[in-house]
């Protein structure tokens, strides 16, 4: 079952003001992701040595008291999820959310999100905001994007991340969410993680999935249905410098990722005022996030490797089918197929 999105203004029908707002929305997302954490970390430290030191001290006390909140469901904000800037971000590319099957709210779900891309823009826009009406398309579901746990240790930025409904991608955090008495929890896990970001080459569809089975174990422990999702166009919004596996550059990237959880990438977009110049503004390439059919999973508190392998195999096949069914309508050539690493 496909759900068509509401008509959006074409690029030629947009006013200059609308185009500017969209560019601001796209730029805001990129700059926030890259610099907000560092800015507030330095600000809190700097204020300790000024007459405003009390602000930093009060916040650090609050940080200590609130430390476990991300692991206990977080603190989402419906107000933040409905900010107008997210609609401008959506329209810039544009980003669409396609529903292929009903997801009844009488059970929980583990949504595998692919690919990671450079910044997971489509995943955030569709599951971390209400810009595409997730709550209307999937009534009764409560999406929670699982992100790097270290982000919740960064002053102020952690509160901003939590406001979108995000949670740490840790066993404690995910077990807490899926153990809630209220059903309809939908945990969204970018399965390939930072490692997959190293393969965000435009036109390619390489997924780090062969040995990623933790999300299947999570689904089995809680009896949560597995749902494959794929964001077509996610890898196309930036140009990306990929290094050959085994090269010293690739080894440095991998080593840095193991130490910090982040993958250092060389990427670029267009300039803010000119498409012919380099910059951090992404290219306006359509992103379509397709949510697949649920795969029923029985509850098994201590799943065996055979059970994990079985449902992992079912998931991979369902993801491949989803990709093949929708690739041509999303501008991907018929000869293109998924590559699993």
NORKAJO-V379154 format. One line per field, one symbol per residue. ss: DSSP state (H for helix, E for strand, - for the rest). phi: phi as a letter, one per 40 degrees, with the letter a starting at -180 (. if undefined). A space follows every 10 residues. Layout:
ss: ???
phi: ???
This chain:
ss: ---------- HHH--HHHHH HHHHHHHHHH HHHHHHHHHH HHHHHHH--- --HHHHHHHH HHHHH---HH HH-----HHH H--HHHHHHH HHH-EEEEE- --------EE EEEE------ HHHHHHH--- ---HHHH--- -EEEEEE-HH HHH---HHHH HHH---EE-- HHHHHHHH-- ----EEEEEE --HHHHH--- -----EE--- ---HHHHHHH HH--EEEEEE EE-HHH--EE E------HHH HHHHHHHHHH -----EEEEE -------EE- E-----EEEE EEEEE----- ----HHHHHH HHHHHHHHHH HHHHHH-HHH --------EE -
phi: .bbcccdbcc dccccdcccc cccccccdcc ccccbccccc ccccccccbb ccdccccccc ccccccdcdd cbggacbccc cbdccccccc ccccbbbbbb acbdccabbb ccbbccgcbf ccccccbcbb cbgdcccbcg cbcbccbdcc ccbcdgddcc ccccgcaccb cdcccccccc cccgcbcbbc dcfcccccbc cdgbbbbcad bcbccccdcc cbgcccbcbb bcgdcbcbcb ccbcdgcccc cccccccccb gbbcbbaabb ccbaccbcab ccccbdbbcb ccccbdbcca cbcccccccc cccccccccc cccccbcccb gcdcccbcbb b
